[in-house]
Amino acid sequence: MEIDLLANYPRTKRNIAERGQMKTEDDRAIARQFGKEFFDGERRHGYGGFNYQPRFWQPVIPDFQKHYNLQPKSRVLDIGCAKGFMLYDFLQLLPGVQVTGVDVSSYAIENAEPLVRPFVQRADARALPFEDSCFDLVIAINTLHNLSGKDLEIALQELMRVSKGNAFITVDAYRDDAEKEAMYAWNLTAQTILHVDEWKKLFAKVGYTGDYYWFMP
């Protein structure tokens, strides 16, 4: 279903027009390497310093726990886990949960939160190194839209393959022309930005039956 499980994630006021004017294709090319420059380099290339802040994920974890009835020993996979900050908060707030994270960035994995470092690895969303139906919940926040075409379709199918049924993703999207313009001005790494109805058609085409919501600046 369409459900906003990130409703309690803190929002910051964004100057979309200014960001759109500042970002260049060179900035986007650097960001899409997902290396040190993206996470801990200059702000125009990405985060400008990607550090743990409990105010981001700690308010969100209880909503995941309640919606998916997560228990101690539940297995949770985060695709695009970056430095593992969300997984760290899962461990803090739901003792006994079994967390796993994958990310395409070697830099992020090498600099992951120390407590979760044993549970994260570099891997490609198009070829997840896990058995079928082995996770109670699979999450991909603002990750899969960094792929396009057949690669994106395969990644959605891979996500469902390793899940027992529960999944939640967010992707870059828009509902009208104004939101589309804002989305393209804000975008730094996404290869696929679609109208919400186009996303729903894609989900149906590839057999994605998990939950979803939209990222809009």
N, C-alpha and C positions, 0 to 999 in steps of 0.2 A: 504494500500500500504506500501511498504518498503520505509521509509523516515526518514532521520536523523534530527529530531527536536531538538536534543541536540548539533547541530553543533557549537553553540556559547557558550557551556559550557566549562569553562577553563580546559585545559589538563595539567597534571603534568607529568614530566618525571619519569617513573617507572622502578625500577630495579627488573624485574620479576624473574630473576634467584635467586637473593639474597632472595627475599620474599619466593620463593618456598622452599629454603633450611631452612629458619627460621621457617615456619609454621609447627606445629605438629597437629596430630589428636586431642590432648587435647585442643589445641588452637581453633580448629574448633568446638569442642563440646561446649566450653564456648561461642564462638561467636554465635552459633545457639540457645542459650537461649535468645538472644536479650535483655539482661538486662544491668545493669550499666557497667559491664565489657566490653561489646561490644561497647557501645557509649562513655563512659568516663573513661574507665580503661586503661590498658597498650596497647600500639600500636599493640602488637602481637595478641591481642584478638579482634581487630576491629579498630575503628577510632582513639583511643588514645586522645579523646577529641572532641566531636561533638558540634560545636558552630556555630552560625549564621555568615555567610559571604556574603554580598550582591553581591560580584563578581561572585558567582556561578549561582544563579537562575535568577537574574535580566536581564542578557543578553538573557535568554531563553524564558521568559514570552512573549515578543512581537511576537516570532515565533509561539507560541501556539495560541495567540490571533488572529493573521492574518490567520493562516491555518484553524482554526475552527470558524472564524468569531465570536469570543466571544464578548458579549456586557454586559453592566451593567445589572444585574439581571440574567445573565447566571449562571447555577449551575455546579460547578466543584467538582469532587470527586478525591481525591488522595489516592490510596490504597498502604499502606506501607509508610505513611506520616512521620514516625519518629517524630521529634520534630516540624514538621509543617513549616519548613523554606521556602519551595516552596510556600505553601499556603499564608504565610506572604507576600511574594513578589507579589503574585497575588493581594492581597488586596491593596498593595502600588501602583501598576502600573495599575490596572484596577478597579478604585473605583466603588463600587456597585455590584461587582461580589459576588456571594454567594458560599462560599467555605465549603467543608466538608472533613475531613480526618479520615482514620482508620488505625490502626496499631495493630499488635499482641502483641507489647511490652507495658506492663503497665508502665515500667520505662520511655519510650519515651513520652507517653501520659501525664504522671504526670509532666514531665519536658519540656513540649511543650512551644514554644514561647508564652508569655502571651497573645498577641493580638488574637491568633488563638485558645487558649485553650478552649473557649466555643464551638468551631466548630469541635473538634476532639474527638475521642472515641476509646476505645479498641474494636476490632472486628476481626473476622476471614474472610479471603478472600473467604473461601469456603461457607460462610453463611452470606452474607452481609445484614445488618439489614435495608434495604431500599426497597421501592416499585419498581415495574417494570418501566422502562423507565422514570426515574425521574431526570437524570443528562444530561446536554448538552454535557459534556465531562468527561470521566473517564480516569485517568492516573495511570499507575503502573510502576514506574522506578526501575529496578533491584530488583523486589519483587517476582514475581510469580515463578521464577526459584528456589526459596527456598522451593518449594513443589515438589512432584514427583508423577508419576503414576496417579491414578484416582483423587487424591487430586488436582493435577495441572489442570486436565481436568475440574473438577468442578469449580475451581476458574476462569478459562477462561470463562466458561459459565455464572457464576455469574456476572462477569464484564460486559458481553454483556447484561445480563438481566436488569441491573439497568441503562444502557446507552440508550439514545435515538438514538444511532447509532455511535456517535463519540467516539473513544477510541484510546489511544496511550500507548504502552508498550515497555520496553526494557528488554532483557533477555541475559544471558550468552551464547555465541555461538562461532563457529569457521568455517572457510572455508577450511582449509587444516591441515595437520599433525602438522606443526610448530605452527599454531595458537591454535590447540588443546592442545599441550604440554604447551604452555604459559598460556592458560586458566586454566588448571588444577593446574599449579604451583601457579597461582594468587588466585584461588578460596579459599574463607574462609567459606561462608555460603550456596552456591548453592547446591541443591540436584539434579538438572537437568541441564546438559550442553550438548547441541546438535549441530550437524552440521546445518547450516542455512536451508538446504533443509529439514532436519528432523523437524525443527521447523515449517516450512511452511506446511508440511504434517499434523502435529498435529493441527495447526490452522484450516485447512480445515476439519479435522475429528470432532472437537468439535464445529465448527460453529463460530469461532472467525473471524469477518470481519472488525475489526478495523485496525489501522495503527500500525506499529512495526519497531523496529530497534534493533541492536545488541550491547551488551557490549563486547568489546575485549580489554584486557590490552595493 
